[in-house]
Amino acid sequence: MNSMKDKFFIDTNIFVYSFNSENPEKQQKSHAIIRNALMNRKGCISYQVIQEFINVATRKFVVPLSFDDCKKYFDKVLTPLCDQYPGICLYQSAMDVMERWRFSFYDSLIVAAALQSDCRILYSEDLQHNQKIRSLTVVNPFLESP
């Protein structure tokens, strides 16, 4: 599977690490994924990633983002990538994922959004690396390549 050509979904932790200068390797890998998503229009996120990121960025970062900087990041990075919004079909799909794979509801929402966006890859460190969920494969981009 050539991950740079397939459509991919970016979990919240990738955006959080892109601001973490204390872990330059994760920061660099996160920047590359986000840059690729914006340049090649192959990456996407959901409303949930936006909500989680803004909450973390404005409240939990060592130096929280200012509201102005947060709004700029929202406009330039998050909004162009967002293609999944809450709705009945998404919630039903998330409950199916939750029942079948026993994920938390919030992880199931991420997986359901990735599936509904026809993504082949879900970049996340929160789920099991290389796990297959229907047509989706979880990839932890921070694991060392063999």
Kinemage of the C-alpha trace (Angstrom):
@kinemage 1
@onewidth
@group {chain A} dominant
@subgroup {mainchain}
@vectorlist {calphas} color= white
{ca met a 1} P 0.000 0.000 0.000
{ca asn a 2} L 1.418 3.378 -0.997
{ca ser a 3} L 0.215 5.586 1.825
{ca met a 4} L 1.019 8.861 0.076
{ca lys a 5} L -1.353 8.066 -2.833
{ca asp a 6} L -4.270 6.693 -0.816
{ca lys a 7} L -6.850 8.942 0.803
{ca phe a 8} L -6.105 9.220 4.517
{ca phe a 9} L -7.700 10.451 7.719
{ca ile a 10} L -5.690 12.345 10.346
{ca asp a 11} L -6.495 11.811 14.016
{ca thr a 12} L -6.251 14.655 16.525
{ca asn a 13} L -2.953 13.507 18.037
{ca ile a 14} L -1.136 14.263 14.752
{ca phe a 15} L -2.191 17.919 14.964
{ca val a 16} L -1.256 18.106 18.642
{ca tyr a 17} L 2.217 16.686 17.965
{ca ser a 18} L 2.732 19.203 15.168
{ca phe a 19} L 2.950 21.841 17.904
{ca asn a 20} L 5.116 19.798 20.303
{ca ser a 21} L 8.670 21.101 20.002
{ca glu a 22} L 9.711 18.859 22.912
{ca asn a 23} L 9.402 15.866 20.586
{ca pro a 24} L 10.977 17.049 17.307
{ca glu a 25} L 10.726 13.666 15.554
{ca lys a 26} L 6.961 13.401 16.128
{ca gln a 27} L 6.594 17.089 15.307
{ca gln a 28} L 8.415 16.667 11.986
{ca lys a 29} L 6.417 13.560 11.001
{ca ser a 30} L 3.174 15.324 11.929
{ca his a 31} L 4.078 18.382 9.860
{ca ala a 32} L 4.798 16.126 6.863
{ca ile a 33} L 1.411 14.387 7.124
{ca ile a 34} L -0.488 17.677 7.468
{ca arg a 35} L 1.481 19.318 4.650
{ca asn a 36} L 0.813 16.317 2.390
{ca ala a 37} L -2.896 16.447 3.246
{ca leu a 38} L -3.152 20.116 2.325
{ca met a 39} L -0.962 19.973 -0.794
{ca asn a 40} L -2.262 16.743 -2.347
{ca arg a 41} L -5.843 16.974 -1.080
{ca lys a 42} L -5.707 13.319 -0.050
{ca gly a 43} L -6.041 13.891 3.700
{ca cys a 44} L -9.131 14.732 5.675
{ca ile a 45} L -10.496 15.146 9.183
{ca ser a 46} L -13.867 15.370 10.884
{ca tyr a 47} L -15.593 17.958 13.034
{ca gln a 48} L -14.475 15.901 16.059
{ca val a 49} L -10.786 16.414 15.272
{ca ile a 50} L -11.409 20.164 15.093
{ca gln a 51} L -13.213 20.159 18.458
{ca glu a 52} L -10.574 18.063 20.187
{ca phe a 53} L -7.653 20.012 18.731
{ca ile a 54} L -9.054 23.437 19.641
{ca asn a 55} L -9.762 22.255 23.176
{ca val a 56} L -6.216 20.919 23.626
{ca ala a 57} L -4.519 23.835 21.839
{ca thr a 58} L -6.254 26.531 23.867
{ca arg a 59} L -6.263 24.801 27.256
{ca lys a 60} L -3.598 22.112 27.513
{ca phe a 61} L -0.588 23.206 25.454
{ca val a 62} L 2.394 24.299 27.567
{ca val a 63} L 1.930 27.667 25.855
{ca pro a 64} L -1.715 27.668 24.766
{ca leu a 65} L -2.563 29.049 21.334
{ca ser a 66} L -4.037 32.509 21.438
{ca phe a 67} L -7.594 32.749 20.169
{ca asp a 68} L -6.337 34.720 17.176
{ca asp a 69} L -3.721 32.081 16.302
{ca cys a 70} L -6.274 29.337 16.853
{ca lys a 71} L -8.719 31.030 14.470
{ca lys a 72} L -5.977 31.384 11.833
{ca tyr a 73} L -5.033 27.708 12.146
{ca phe a 74} L -8.717 26.787 11.974
{ca asp a 75} L -9.167 28.785 8.748
{ca lys a 76} L -5.940 27.751 7.009
{ca val a 77} L -5.477 24.120 8.082
{ca leu a 78} L -8.469 22.550 9.801
{ca thr a 79} L -11.331 23.909 7.689
{ca pro a 80} L -9.840 22.885 4.317
{ca leu a 81} L -9.321 19.323 5.595
{ca cys a 82} L -12.722 18.811 7.229
{ca asp a 83} L -15.169 16.723 5.229
{ca gln a 84} L -17.165 14.857 7.885
{ca tyr a 85} L -19.787 16.497 10.080
{ca pro a 86} L -22.125 15.040 12.705
{ca gly a 87} L -25.243 13.335 11.468
{ca ile a 88} L -27.443 10.326 12.034
{ca cys a 89} L -25.528 8.123 9.552
{ca leu a 90} L -22.209 8.923 11.215
{ca tyr a 91} L -23.545 8.091 14.668
{ca gln a 92} L -25.093 4.832 13.419
{ca ser a 93} L -21.830 3.865 11.752
{ca ala a 94} L -19.887 4.728 14.918
{ca met a 95} L -22.169 2.508 17.002
{ca asp a 96} L -21.632 -0.343 14.512
{ca val a 97} L -17.858 0.133 14.789
{ca met a 98} L -18.111 0.324 18.575
{ca glu a 99} L -20.073 -2.923 18.727
{ca arg a 100} L -17.893 -4.836 16.237
{ca trp a 101} L -14.415 -3.660 17.304
{ca arg a 102} L -15.118 -2.695 20.930
{ca phe a 103} L -13.580 0.766 20.603
{ca ser a 104} L -14.665 3.682 22.761
{ca phe a 105} L -17.456 5.780 21.284
{ca tyr a 106} L -15.056 8.638 20.474
{ca asp a 107} L -12.545 6.347 18.746
{ca ser a 108} L -15.485 4.777 16.898
{ca leu a 109} L -16.558 8.214 15.668
{ca ile a 110} L -13.059 8.778 14.254
{ca val a 111} L -13.080 5.379 12.528
{ca ala a 112} L -16.617 5.904 11.203
{ca ala a 113} L -15.674 9.328 9.816
{ca ala a 114} L -12.602 7.852 8.109
{ca leu a 115} L -14.714 5.081 6.587
{ca gln a 116} L -17.399 7.515 5.425
{ca ser a 117} L -14.678 9.631 3.786
{ca asp a 118} L -13.531 6.527 1.854
{ca cys a 119} L -10.098 6.697 3.439
{ca arg a 120} L -7.758 3.724 3.167
{ca ile a 121} L -5.493 4.895 6.010
{ca leu a 122} L -6.148 6.312 9.474
{ca tyr a 123} L -3.072 8.017 10.929
{ca ser a 124} L -3.305 7.657 14.701
{ca glu a 125} L -1.274 6.439 17.625
{ca asp a 126} L -4.415 5.743 19.646
{ca leu a 127} L -5.393 2.514 17.887
{ca gln a 128} L -3.504 -0.682 17.066
{ca his a 129} L -0.932 -0.212 14.299
{ca asn a 130} L -1.794 -2.109 11.073
{ca gln a 131} L -5.259 -3.027 12.347
{ca lys a 132} L -7.719 -3.503 9.485
{ca ile a 133} L -11.207 -2.102 9.925
{ca arg a 134} L -13.142 -2.889 6.763
{ca ser a 135} L -11.252 -1.040 3.986
{ca leu a 136} L -9.299 1.068 6.487
{ca thr a 137} L -5.837 0.379 7.920
{ca val a 138} L -4.628 2.082 11.091
{ca val a 139} L -1.107 3.469 10.731
{ca asn a 140} L 0.913 4.791 13.643
{ca pro a 141} L 3.309 7.135 11.832
{ca phe a 142} L 5.560 7.393 14.881
{ca leu a 143} L 6.648 3.761 14.931
{ca glu a 144} L 10.094 3.045 13.589
{ca ser a 145} L 10.086 1.657 10.057
{ca pro a 146} L 11.798 -1.734 9.710
